[in-house]
Amino acid sequence: MQLQQTQRHNVKLRLGISGASGFGKTYRALKLAYGMTNDWSKIVVIDTENASASLYSDMGNFNVLNLFPPYSPERYIEAIDTCEKANMEVIIIDSITHEWQGEGGCLQIHEQLGGRFQDWASVKPRHQKFIDKILQSKCHIITTTRRKVDYSLDVGSNGKSKVVKHGTKEITSEGFEYELSVNFELINENHLCKVSKDRTNLFRGPEFVINSDVGKRLKDWCNQGVSLEDIKQEINATTTLEGLRLLYQKYDGLKTQIKPLIIERKSEIEGITQIVENKQIIQTNTNHGIESDNTTSSQ
């Protein structure tokens, strides 16, 4: 165990948008993503909603990965891997609800195993790997989540009664919201949004509509502190193995990203050290040879 001084570094966004069907989750996710990238070609939607993301193709030339059943955790992980290899900046997973409740999702897997409490021991590790993939991704990730629907009879400003649709509980695993940096809840069909979790402290105040400006503000928040490029330069400037060890501990929150860079630099340092040692051995042998020749000559 070791204490270390806290340090702010660049982060990748982990944001959730939830709401009932028809509240605008996909549209608002795309608006937010564009605000972060200003480049539609760097945005991809992992679409489990029957290719519905393509209905918004008039917004820009974003990418789509249509994901069909079975909606197992492993299939979602594979889809995220594909997007990362394509060098996307923002991945929108629309939606994560199918991984939990869809065909071939966790609830169905549990049922097929027998539906007993002890059967969760086989399901939960698979689901956790999906969560871990989201948290460890090198891309910004926006997830959308369906909410259960309820209706109420409300009185409008004109004094007339009307039926209003509400979103209630998120349809995904319990506690998923705690893994996110920000969680937005769309509360009505006018796309009005409230914040149920906010580690950024950017969204204190009344309800609002998610737009590109929200994405820009979040991107600026993500880019505060030390960037991965700055850390890479620091690693390359390090000349000792002890120095690399200290850097690895210093940037504890980025170990997954910097580990390959640390290993590569370690090999370089060891190679340089070996070359220096070989030169020293050669020089030592040469000096011994000269001394032997001088001894023989004097005799």
PyMOL commands that set and color helices and strands:
alter all, ss='L'
color gray80, all
select helices_A, chain A and resi 25-37+40-42+52-59+73-85+97-101+106-112+117-136+176-179+212-222+228-237+241-250+252-298
alter helices_A, ss='H'
color red, helices_A
select strands_A, chain A and resi 14-19+43-47+63-66+90-94+140-155+161-170+182-186+192-198+208-209
alter strands_A, ss='S'
color yellow, strands_A
deselect
rebuild
show_as cartoon
